[in-house]
Amino acid sequence: MSFSFPKAEPKQPGYVPEQVDDFIAKARDQFANPAAELVTSDQVRNTEFDLVHGGYLIGAVDSAMDRLEDTFAQREIAHQLETKGQYAVQDRLSRIQEILRGRVERPKRRKFSSTGYLLRGYDRKQVDALCESLARHLDSDTPLDLLSVRRFIFKAKRGGYVEAQVDAFIDRIVEVLQIEKQL
């Protein structure tokens, strides 16, 4: 597992190279020693790097982080299948799906808390559209692309949905898609 990242132009924002390099080194250690508990797929998913002019290109690092997350998730799910059995992994999947269904079954424009009119949050219509896609996926196995879920960028709107709630919801969608891929 090797990563070499291109740098942004001197006046373009990019990720702080030292932060990225430190995290990648830790991930390499985890990759080399699967029994160690240095990095989990959840930690990879939720890692954020500061921005600096001339840092590592954001897209290149994000793509590498997605691959890392998928690799670690695959290992974690395989380990769970091996140690706890398919029933336990299927149960975990069902519990997460139930949580997601509870959210997508809420009325339009009320699926998440609102930021209020003075603050900006994620555009309600866009988030509701993602919820509809997820509902179709859960109900009829309509394909839902993991990369498009990860890369979807919601517009900021006054009175939108609280970003932290939507981000946590998206994390659960990613987790479901990763588990489904393994089963």
DRENKOLMI-880287 format. One line per 3 residues: number of its first residue (from 0); their letters; for each residue x, y, z of N, C-alpha, C, O. Coordinates in steps of 0.2 Angstrom, whole numbers, always signed. Atoms other than C-alpha are relative to their C-alpha. Layout:
NUM	A	X Y Z X Y Z X Y Z X Y Z ~ ...
END
This chain:
0	MSF	+4 -6 +0 +0 +0 +0 +5 +6 +0 +8 +8 +5 ~ -4 -6 +0 +9 +16 -6 -4 +5 -3 -8 +5 -7 ~ +4 -6 +2 +3 +33 -8 +5 +6 -1 +10 +7 +3
3	SFP	-4 -6 +1 +11 +48 -16 -4 +5 -3 -8 +4 -8 ~ +5 -4 +2 +1 +63 -18 +3 +6 -3 +8 +9 -1 ~ -3 -7 +3 +3 +78 -30 -2 +6 +4 -7 +5 +8
6	KAE	+1 -6 -4 +3 +95 -23 -4 +5 -4 -3 +5 -10 ~ +4 -5 +3 -9 +109 -27 +5 +6 -2 +11 +6 +0 ~ -3 -6 +2 -3 +125 -35 +2 +4 +7 -2 +4 +11
9	PKQ	-1 -3 -6 +5 +137 -22 -5 +5 +3 -6 +6 +9 ~ +5 -4 -3 -10 +148 -21 -7 -4 +0 -12 -1 +2 ~ +6 +5 +0 -23 +133 -22 +0 -3 +7 +5 -5 +10
12	PGY	+0 +4 -6 -29 +125 -6 +1 -7 -1 -1 -10 -6 ~ -1 +7 +0 -24 +108 -2 +1 -3 +7 +1 +1 +12 ~ -1 +3 -7 -22 +96 +13 +7 +1 +3 +12 +1 -1
15	VPE	-6 -1 -4 -8 +99 +26 +4 -7 -1 +2 -12 +1 ~ -3 +7 +1 +5 +86 +20 +2 -4 +6 +2 -10 +6 ~ -3 +4 -6 +12 +82 +37 -6 -4 +3 -5 -9 +6
18	QVD	+6 +3 -3 -6 +78 +43 -1 -6 -4 -3 -12 -1 ~ +2 +5 +5 -9 +67 +28 +5 -6 +1 +3 -12 +2 ~ -6 +5 +0 +8 +58 +29 +0 -3 +7 +1 -10 +7
21	DFI	+0 +3 -7 +6 +55 +48 -6 -5 +0 -5 -11 +2 ~ +5 +5 +0 -11 +47 +45 +1 -6 -4 -1 -12 -2 ~ -1 +5 +5 -6 +37 +30 +5 -5 +3 +5 -11 +2
24	AKA	-5 +5 -3 +9 +30 +40 -3 -4 +5 -2 -10 +6 ~ +4 +4 -5 -3 +25 +54 -4 -5 -3 -4 -11 -1 ~ +4 +4 +4 -14 +17 +41 +4 -6 -3 +2 -12 -3
27	RDQ	-5 +6 +2 +1 +7 +34 +2 -5 +5 +2 -11 +4 ~ -1 +4 -6 +5 +1 +51 -6 -5 +1 -5 -11 +3 ~ +6 +4 -1 -13 -5 +53 +0 -5 -6 -2 -11 -4
30	FAN	+0 +5 +5 -12 -13 +36 +4 -6 +0 +3 -11 -1 ~ -6 +5 +0 +4 -22 +39 -2 -5 +6 +0 -11 +6 ~ +2 +4 -6 -3 -28 +56 -7 +0 +2 -10 +4 +6
33	PAA	+8 +0 -1 -22 -32 +55 -2 -1 +7 -8 +2 +9 ~ +2 +1 -7 -22 -37 +73 +0 +6 +4 -3 +7 +10 ~ -1 -6 -4 -17 -20 +79 -7 +4 -1 -10 +3 -6
36	ELV	+6 -4 +1 -31 -8 +82 +2 +8 +0 +0 +12 +5 ~ -2 -7 +1 -23 +8 +76 -5 +5 -4 -6 +10 -2 ~ +4 -3 +4 -35 +13 +63 -6 -4 -2 -5 -10 -4
39	TSD	+6 +4 +2 -53 +8 +59 -3 +3 -6 -1 +9 -8 ~ +3 -3 +6 -64 +11 +43 -4 +6 +2 -4 +11 -1 ~ +3 -6 -3 -74 +23 +54 +4 +6 +1 +2 +12 -1
42	QVR	-5 -5 -1 -59 +33 +59 +2 +3 -7 +3 +9 -8 ~ -2 -2 +7 -54 +34 +40 -5 +4 -2 -4 +10 -5 ~ +6 -4 +3 -71 +40 +35 -1 +7 +4 -3 +12 +0
45	NTE	+1 -6 -4 -71 +53 +49 +6 +5 +1 +6 +10 +4 ~ -6 -4 +0 -53 +60 +47 -1 +6 -4 -3 +6 -10 ~ +0 -7 +4 -52 +78 +42 +7 +3 +1 +10 +2 +6
48	FDL	-7 -3 +0 -36 +87 +37 -1 +7 -1 -6 +10 -4 ~ +0 -7 +1 -33 +105 +38 +3 +2 -7 +6 -2 -10 ~ -1 -3 +7 -31 +116 +22 +6 +5 +1 +7 +9 +6
51	VHG	-6 -4 +1 -15 +125 +17 +1 +1 -7 +0 -3 -11 ~ -2 -2 +7 -10 +134 +1 +6 -5 -2 +11 -5 +1 ~ -6 +4 +3 +1 +122 -10 +0 -7 +4 +5 -11 +3
54	GYL	+0 +7 -4 -4 +106 +1 -2 -5 -5 -2 -4 -11 ~ +2 +6 +4 -9 +89 -6 -6 +2 -3 -11 +4 +0 ~ +6 -1 +3 -22 +89 -19 -6 -3 +3 -5 -9 +5
57	IGA	+6 +2 -4 -39 +87 -11 -3 -7 -3 -4 -12 +1 ~ +3 +6 +4 -46 +75 -24 +4 -6 +1 +1 -12 +2 ~ -4 +5 +0 -31 +64 -24 +0 -4 +7 +0 -10 +8
60	VDS	+0 +3 -7 -31 +62 -5 -6 -3 +2 -7 -9 +5 ~ +7 +3 -1 -50 +59 -4 -1 -6 -3 -3 -11 +0 ~ +1 +7 +4 -49 +45 -17 +4 -5 +4 +2 -11 +5
63	AMD	-4 +5 -4 -35 +37 -7 -3 -2 +6 -3 -8 +9 ~ +3 +1 -6 -44 +39 +9 -6 -5 -1 -8 -9 +3 ~ +6 +4 +1 -60 +31 +1 +3 -8 -1 +0 -12 +1
66	RLE	-3 +7 +1 -49 +16 -5 +2 -3 +7 +1 -9 +8 ~ -2 +3 -7 -42 +14 +13 -6 -2 +4 -6 -7 +7 ~ +6 +2 -4 -59 +15 +21 -3 -7 -3 -5 -11 +1
69	DTF	+3 +6 +3 -65 +2 +9 +4 -7 +2 +1 -12 +3 ~ -5 +5 -1 -50 -9 +12 -1 -2 +8 -2 -8 +9 ~ +1 +2 -7 -52 -8 +31 -7 -3 +2 -8 -7 +6
72	AQR	+7 +2 -1 -71 -10 +31 +0 -7 -3 -3 -12 +1 ~ +0 +7 +3 -68 -26 +20 +3 -5 +5 +0 -10 +6 ~ -3 +4 -5 -56 -33 +33 -4 -1 +6 -5 -6 +9
75	EIA	+4 +0 -7 -67 -28 +48 -6 -5 -1 -8 -9 +3 ~ +6 +4 +1 -82 -36 +40 +2 -8 -1 -2 -12 +2 ~ -2 +7 +1 -73 -52 +35 +2 -3 +7 +1 -9 +8
78	HQL	-2 +2 -7 -66 -53 +53 -6 -2 +4 -7 -7 +7 ~ +7 +1 -4 -84 -51 +60 -3 -7 -3 -6 -11 +1 ~ +3 +6 +3 -90 -65 +48 +4 -6 +2 +1 -11 +4
81	ETK	-4 +5 -2 -76 -76 +53 -1 -2 +8 -1 -7 +10 ~ +0 +1 -7 -77 -73 +72 -7 -1 +3 -9 -5 +7 ~ +7 +0 -2 -96 -70 +74 -5 -4 -4 -10 -5 -2
84	GQY	+5 +4 +5 -104 -78 +59 -4 +5 -4 -5 +11 -2 ~ +4 -4 +5 -115 -72 +45 -6 +3 +4 -8 +9 +2 ~ +6 -3 -4 -130 -70 +57 +1 +6 +3 -3 +11 +3
87	AVQ	-2 -6 -3 -121 -57 +67 +1 +6 -4 -2 +11 -3 ~ -1 -5 +5 -116 -47 +52 -7 +2 -3 -8 +8 -4 ~ +6 -1 +2 -133 -49 +45 -5 +4 +5 -8 +9 +3
90	DRL	+4 -3 -5 -141 -43 +61 +2 +7 +1 -2 +12 +1 ~ -3 -7 +0 -129 -28 +61 -3 +4 -5 -5 +10 -5 ~ +3 -3 +6 -135 -24 +44 -7 +2 +1 -9 +8 -1
93	SRI	+7 -2 -1 -153 -25 +48 -1 +5 +5 -6 +9 +4 ~ +1 -5 -5 -151 -14 +63 +1 +7 -3 -2 +12 -2 ~ -2 -7 +3 -143 +0 +53 -5 +2 -5 -7 +7 -6
96	QEI	+6 -1 +5 -156 -2 +39 -6 +2 +3 -9 +7 +1 ~ +6 -2 -4 -170 +0 +52 +1 +7 +2 -4 +11 +2 ~ -1 -7 -2 -162 +16 +58 -1 +4 -6 -4 +10 -5
99	LRG	+0 -5 +7 -160 +23 +40 -8 +0 -2 -10 +5 -4 ~ +7 -1 +2 -178 +18 +36 -4 +4 +4 -9 +8 +2 ~ +4 -5 -4 -185 +27 +51 +1 +7 -2 -3 +11 -1
102	RVE	-2 -7 +2 -176 +43 +45 -4 +1 -7 -7 +7 -8 ~ +3 -1 +7 -182 +41 +26 -7 +0 +0 -10 +3 -4 ~ +8 +0 +0 -200 +38 +31 -3 +6 +3 -9 +7 +3
105	RPK	+2 -7 -3 -201 +55 +40 -3 +4 -6 -1 +3 -12 ~ +3 -4 +5 -211 +68 +30 +5 +4 -3 +10 +6 +0 ~ -5 -4 +3 -202 +78 +17 +1 +7 +3 -4 +9 +7
108	RRK	-2 -6 -3 -193 +93 +23 +0 +0 +8 +1 +5 +11 ~ +0 +1 -8 -194 +86 +41 +4 -6 +2 +3 -9 +7 ~ -3 +7 -1 -182 +71 +39 +6 +2 +6 +8 -3 +9
111	FSS	-6 -1 -5 -168 +80 +50 -2 +7 +3 -7 +10 +1 ~ +1 -6 -4 -168 +95 +62 +2 +6 -5 +7 +5 -9 ~ -1 -5 +4 -168 +112 +54 +5 +5 +4 +6 +5 +10
114	TGY	-5 -4 -3 -154 +125 +57 -3 +7 +2 +0 +11 +6 ~ +3 -6 -1 -167 +139 +58 +1 +5 -6 +6 +4 -10 ~ -1 -4 +6 -169 +153 +46 +6 +4 +0 +9 +6 -6
117	LLR	-6 -4 +0 -154 +163 +51 +7 -4 -2 +12 -1 -4 ~ -6 +4 +1 -141 +149 +49 -1 -4 -7 -7 -6 -9 ~ +0 +4 +6 -136 +139 +33 +1 -8 +2 +4 -9 +7
120	GYD	+0 +7 -1 -138 +120 +32 +0 -3 -7 -1 +0 -12 ~ +1 +3 +6 -139 +107 +19 -7 +1 -3 -12 +1 +0 ~ +6 -1 +4 -152 +110 +5 -5 -6 +2 -3 -12 +0
123	RKQ	+5 +6 -2 -168 +100 +11 -2 -4 -6 -3 -10 -6 ~ +2 +3 +6 -173 +96 -7 +5 -6 -2 +3 -11 -4 ~ -5 +4 +2 -157 +88 -11 +1 -6 +5 +2 -12 +3
126	VDA	+0 +5 -5 -156 +78 +5 -6 -4 +0 -5 -11 +0 ~ +6 +4 +1 -174 +72 +3 +1 -4 -6 -1 -10 -6 ~ -1 +4 +6 -169 +66 -14 +5 -6 +1 +3 -11 -1
129	LCE	-4 +6 -2 -155 +56 -7 -4 -5 +4 -3 -11 +3 ~ +4 +4 -4 -167 +49 +6 -4 -4 -5 -5 -10 -3 ~ +5 +4 +4 -179 +44 -8 +4 -6 -4 +2 -11 -5
132	SLA	-5 +5 +3 -164 +35 -17 +1 -6 +4 +1 -11 +2 ~ -1 +5 -5 -160 +26 -1 -6 -4 +1 -5 -10 +1 ~ +6 +4 -1 -178 +21 +1 -1 -5 -5 -3 -11 -4
135	RHL	+1 +5 +6 -179 +13 -16 +5 -5 +0 +4 -11 -1 ~ -6 +5 +0 -162 +4 -13 -2 -5 +6 -2 -11 +5 ~ +1 +5 -6 -168 -3 +4 -7 -4 -2 -7 -10 +0
138	DSD	+6 +4 +2 -185 -8 -3 +0 -5 -6 -4 -10 -6 ~ +0 +4 +6 -181 -15 -20 +7 -2 -2 +7 -4 -8 ~ -7 +1 +3 -162 -17 -21 +2 +4 -6 +6 +2 -10
141	TPL	-2 -4 +5 -161 -3 -33 +7 +2 +1 +8 +4 +7 ~ -8 -1 -1 -142 +0 -35 +0 +7 +3 -3 +12 +1 ~ -2 -7 -3 -135 +15 -25 +7 +0 +0 +11 -5 +3
144	DLL	-7 -1 +1 -118 +20 -29 +4 +3 +6 +2 +8 +8 ~ -3 -2 -6 -106 +21 -15 +4 +6 -1 +4 +11 +3 ~ -4 -6 +1 -95 +34 -23 -4 +6 -1 -2 +11 +2
147	SVR	+4 -6 +1 -109 +45 -28 -3 +2 +7 -4 +8 +8 ~ +2 -2 -6 -115 +45 -10 +5 +3 +4 +4 +8 +7 ~ -6 -3 -4 -98 +49 -3 +1 +7 -3 +3 +12 +1
150	RFI	-2 -6 +3 -95 +63 -16 -6 +5 -1 -5 +11 -3 ~ +5 -4 +1 -112 +71 -16 +1 +7 +4 +2 +6 +10 ~ -1 -7 -4 -111 +90 -11 -7 +3 +0 -9 +5 -6
153	FKA	+6 -4 +0 -126 +98 -5 +1 +7 +0 +6 +10 +3 ~ +0 -7 +0 -130 +116 -8 -1 +3 +8 -5 -1 +11 ~ +2 -3 -7 -130 +127 +8 -6 +5 -1 -6 +9 -5
156	KRG	+6 -4 +0 -147 +135 +11 -2 +2 +7 -1 -1 +12 ~ +2 -3 -6 -154 +146 +25 -6 -5 +2 -10 -7 -2 ~ +5 +4 -3 -165 +135 +36 +0 -7 -3 -4 -11 -2
159	GYV	-1 +7 +2 -158 +119 +29 +1 -5 +5 +0 -3 +11 ~ +0 +5 -5 -155 +103 +38 +7 +1 +3 +12 +3 +0 ~ -6 +0 -4 -142 +102 +52 +6 -5 -4 +4 -11 -4
162	EAQ	-5 +4 +4 -126 +96 +43 +3 -6 +4 +4 -11 +1 ~ -3 +6 -4 -119 +85 +57 -5 -6 +0 -3 -12 +0 ~ +4 +5 +0 -135 +75 +57 +0 -4 -7 +0 -10 -7
165	VDA	+0 +3 +7 -135 +72 +38 +7 -3 -1 +6 -9 -4 ~ -7 +3 +1 -116 +68 +38 +0 -7 +4 +2 -12 +1 ~ +0 +6 -4 -119 +55 +52 -5 -5 -4 -3 -11 -4
168	FID	+5 +4 +4 -134 +48 +41 +4 -3 -6 +3 -9 -7 ~ -3 +2 +6 -123 +47 +26 +6 -5 +2 +7 -10 -2 ~ -4 +5 -2 -110 +38 +36 -3 -7 +1 +0 -12 -1
171	RIV	+4 +7 -1 -123 +24 +40 -2 -3 -7 -1 -9 -8 ~ +1 +3 +6 -127 +23 +22 +6 -3 -3 +5 -9 -6 ~ -6 +3 +3 -109 +20 +17 +1 -7 +4 +3 -11 +1
174	EVL	-1 +6 -4 -108 +7 +31 -5 -6 -3 -2 -11 -4 ~ +5 +5 +3 -124 -2 +24 +3 -2 -7 +3 -8 -8 ~ -2 +2 +7 -117 -2 +6 +7 -4 +1 +8 -9 -3
177	QIE	-6 +4 -1 -100 -9 +12 -2 -7 +3 +1 -12 +0 ~ +2 +7 -3 -108 -23 +22 -4 -4 -6 -2 -10 -7 ~ +4 +3 +6 -120 -27 +7 +5 -3 -5 +4 -8 -8
180	KQL	-5 +2 +5 -105 -28 -4 +4 -7 +2 +6 -11 -2 ~ -3 +5 -3 -97 -41 +8 -4 -7 +0 -2 -12 +0 ~ +5 +6 -1 -113 -52 +10 -2 -3 -7 -6 -8 -7
END
